[in-house]
Amino acid sequence: MFEIVAFYLFAILTVFMFGITVFTNNALYALSSLAAGMIFISAFFFLLNADFLGIVQIVVYTGAVIALYAFGMMFFDSMSEVKEKIQNPRLVFLFSGLAALITVVAFLSPIISTNIISDYAVHPEYGNTQDVGVILFTKFLVPFEVAAVMLLVAMIGGIILAGKKMDVSYSELSEDEIDALESSNEKDSK
Amino acid sequence: MSLNEYLILSSLLFCLGLVGVIRRKNLLMLFFSTEIMLNAVNIGLAAVSHFHQDLTGQMFAFFIIAIAASEVAVGLGLLILLYKRKNSINLDTLQNMEG
């Protein structure tokens, strides 16, 4: 009973929050509703006995990803309404939906009749976190290391891409110097 | 609760993200929609993992989260670079070729 009530409550909340993210014109509303939706999604992981995944979801998504977006949005004029020329091409929607459906059917049809045997069974006596740790550091060690290298590469890439021309600190300059810098930057971009 | 409810929810959220990806013209909003799609897939994987008593689904979900984090880092760096150059992150202004 508890599971059913919690599932439907969080399902409605998540769909509503992500609906706001997809359909709103305000970047700030989109960001905060995305953060709320991410936290609500972690509730499903707790319902599904994937406790560690739920914690990781909260820490990584709402802690890191949303914070990164919030910092990124400081570079854009996020307070103004997002101006978009949306023409809603119905034919494109229809065809992309059909393409997605065909892809799913093509991947599922060979395995739908076969009996699925579990490769790495859950050990209820371990508890979820320990179970995940055992599998992750024995069976999935190489992908784990590759993911670590990928995160390092992404971090260096992000710093190099975003950190260009950031050697000038505006807080140490006077108003006139900032104006001169801005006008020279505008000339460069044109 | 059965597996079907979770899979239906997962596909519903995925479709919501897909609509956002097709419909949005602002690149930041497009990034948000891709995050929604990645999260929807994670729900499906965790549900399959729970109902088949198999940890492989959860492992996949962990790697998807790692990929999402690195995608955001590189993507936002590129977005900031683009904004400095074009002063806009709208997809319509990215067309350089006449066609």
Interface residues (C-beta under 8 A of the other chain):
Chain A: E3 I4 F7 A11 T14 V15 F18 G19 T21 V22 A27 A30 L31 L34 G37 M38 I41 F44 F45 L47 L48 N49 A50 F52 L53 V56 Q57 V60 Y61 A64 V65 L68 Y69 G72 M73 F75 F76 S78 V82 K83 E84 K85 I86 N88 V92 F93 S96 G97 A100 I116 S118 D119 Y120 A121 V122 D131 V132 I135 L136 K139 F140 P143 A147 M150 L151 V153 A154 M155 G157 G158 I159 I160 L161 A162 K164 K165 S189
Chain B: M1 E5 Y6 L9 L12 L13 C15 L16 G17 L18 V19 G20 I22 R23 R24 K25 N26 L28 M29 F31 F32 S33 E35 I36 N39 N42 I43 A46 A47 S49 H50 H52 Q53 D54 L55 T56 Q58 M59 A61 F62 F63 I65 A66 I67 A68 A69 S70 E71 V72 A73 V74 L76 G77 L78 L79 I80 L81 Y83 K84 R85 K86 N87 I89 N90 D92
